[in-house]
Amino acid sequence: MSACPLCASSDYYDFSCRAKAYSRCQTCDLVWLQRNQLLSESAEKAIYDTHQNQLDDSGYRQFLSRSLNQVIQRITPPAQGLDFGCGPGPALIKMAQELGYDMQAYDKFYADQPAVLSQSYDFITCTEVVEHLAEPLPILDQLWSITRPGGLLVIQTKRVLDDARFCNWHYRNDPTHISFFSEASFYWLAQRWQSQIEFPHNDVVVFKKA
C-alpha cells in the first residue's frame, strides 16, 4: 500500500510483530495490517459466526453500555439511531429500544440493508467495528454524512499505543483486527469533520456534529 488507508499520507513506516507485517502512519497515527495478509471475506465471517453475543449476558450488556450511555446522556428518546456493524446478535439495538429509541441495523454480513445508509440519524453507534475495516475513511465519512446536525457518532474500539506495547497487545491477536486507531487518529477525523470530540472511556470516542 502506498498510502495510509485513513488519511492517505505516504509518510509511514513498516514494522513486524510475530510474523505479521504492519505499517504506522506518522500523520494520523493509524496502524494497519499490511493488506496482503488480510483474510478472505468467507474466513472473516466464519470467525464472526462463532461470536456468542447474547442480550441476556450481563457482561456483554455492560460492555455495550459504555457506548449506549453516551447517547443516553446527550439525546433523549424517541430519537432515531443506527447501529453500524451490529453483528449476528444486535444486542445494542434491543437495549436502545427498551429505552424508547428507534434503531436501525446495518452489517455487511448479518443485516445488509443498504437503504438504511441513505437515511439520516440523530446518533450512530459503531461498537467494535472500525478495527475490522480495510478502508476506514470512506465508511466513516459516509457515517458522518448521515449524522444529523447536533447528532452523535459513537465509536468503540481499543486505542493503540506505542509499537512495543502493540506487539504484545492481546487486541492484535484477533485475525479480523486489521486497523488500529490511536487518540491522534480520532483527533485527525475530528479536524477533518470540524466536530467536537470527547473520550469518555479508554475505548470510546464521541463525535458531535455542529
SVG drawing of the C-alpha trace seen along z (x, -y; Angstrom):
<svg xmlns="http://www.w3.org/2000/svg" viewBox="-40 -24 50 45">
<polyline fill="none" stroke="black" stroke-width="0.4" points="0.0,0.0 1.4,-3.4 -0.7,-5.5 -2.4,-5.4 -5.9,-4.0 -7.2,-6.7 -5.5,-10.0 -3.9,-9.0 -0.5,-10.2 2.6,-8.5 4.6,-9.3 4.5,-5.9 6.9,-3.2 6.7,0.6 7.4,2.9 6.8,6.5 5.3,8.3 5.5,12.0 5.4,12.9 2.8,10.2 3.7,7.1 2.2,3.7 2.5,0.1 2.1,-3.0 1.2,-6.5 3.2,-9.4 0.5,-11.8 -2.7,-10.4 -1.0,-7.6 -3.2,-4.7 -1.6,-1.3 -2.7,1.2 -2.0,4.8 -0.4,4.9 -3.2,5.7 -1.6,8.8 -2.2,10.5 -5.9,10.0 -8.4,12.9 -10.9,13.7 -14.4,12.4 -15.6,16.0 -12.8,16.7 -13.6,13.4 -17.3,14.3 -16.6,17.7 -14.9,16.1 -17.8,13.8 -20.2,16.7 -18.5,18.1 -19.2,15.0 -21.7,15.5 -23.2,12.1 -26.4,12.7 -28.7,10.0 -29.2,11.7 -25.4,11.7 -25.0,9.0 -21.3,8.7 -22.0,8.1 -24.7,5.5 -22.3,3.7 -19.7,3.7 -22.2,2.2 -23.5,-0.3 -20.2,-2.2 -21.3,-3.4 -25.1,-3.5 -24.7,-5.6 -23.0,-8.3 -26.3,-8.5 -28.5,-8.4 -26.6,-11.3 -26.9,-13.5 -30.0,-12.6 -33.5,-11.8 -35.8,-9.2 -37.6,-8.9 -34.7,-9.6 -33.5,-7.8 -30.3,-5.8 -28.3,-3.4 -26.1,-0.6 -23.5,-0.2 -21.8,3.3 -24.4,4.8 -23.1,8.3 -25.1,11.6 -26.8,10.6 -28.0,6.9 -28.0,6.6 -27.3,2.8 -30.3,2.2 -32.5,4.1 -31.1,2.3 -31.8,-1.1 -35.3,0.0 -36.0,0.9 -35.3,-2.7 -37.6,-4.1 -35.1,-4.8 -35.9,-4.0 -33.0,-1.9 -32.0,-0.6 -29.3,2.0 -26.6,2.4 -24.0,5.1 -22.5,6.3 -22.7,9.9 -25.8,10.0 -28.0,7.1 -27.0,6.0 -29.7,3.3 -28.1,0.5 -31.3,-1.6 -30.6,-2.4 -27.4,-4.1 -29.3,-6.6 -31.3,-7.8 -30.1,-10.3 -29.9,-9.7 -29.7,-11.5 -27.0,-9.1 -24.9,-6.3 -23.2,-3.6 -20.2,-1.7 -19.0,0.8 -16.0,3.0 -16.2,2.3 -13.6,-0.1 -10.7,2.3 -12.1,4.6 -12.2,2.0 -9.5,2.3 -10.6,-1.1 -11.9,-3.0 -12.1,-6.6 -14.9,-6.2 -17.1,-4.3 -16.5,-6.7 -17.1,-9.7 -20.4,-8.1 -21.5,-7.6 -20.6,-11.2 -22.6,-12.4 -25.8,-10.7 -25.4,-12.0 -27.8,-14.9 -26.7,-18.3 -26.4,-18.1 -26.1,-14.3 -23.5,-11.9 -21.2,-9.3 -20.1,-7.0 -17.2,-4.7 -16.0,-1.9 -12.6,-0.3 -9.5,0.2 -6.9,-2.5 -3.4,-1.6 -0.3,-2.9 3.4,-2.6 4.9,0.1 6.4,2.1 3.2,2.4 1.3,3.0 3.4,6.2 2.4,7.6 -1.2,6.4 -4.0,9.1 -6.2,7.0 -3.8,7.5 -4.2,11.3 -7.7,11.4 -7.1,12.1 -10.0,10.0 -8.5,6.9 -6.6,5.1 -6.8,1.3 -5.9,-0.2 -6.7,-3.8 -5.0,-5.9 -6.3,-9.0 -4.4,-11.0 -6.2,-9.2 -9.6,-10.3 -8.3,-13.9 -7.4,-13.8 -11.0,-12.8 -12.4,-15.5 -10.4,-18.1 -11.5,-16.7 -15.1,-16.9 -14.8,-20.1 -16.6,-18.2 -16.5,-18.2 -14.7,-15.2 -14.7,-13.5 -13.0,-10.4 -15.3,-9.3 -13.6,-5.8 -10.3,-4.4 -12.2,-2.5 -14.9,-5.0 -14.8,-8.2 -17.8,-10.5 -18.0,-12.9 -20.7,-15.6 -21.9,-17.3 -22.4,-21.1"/>
</svg>
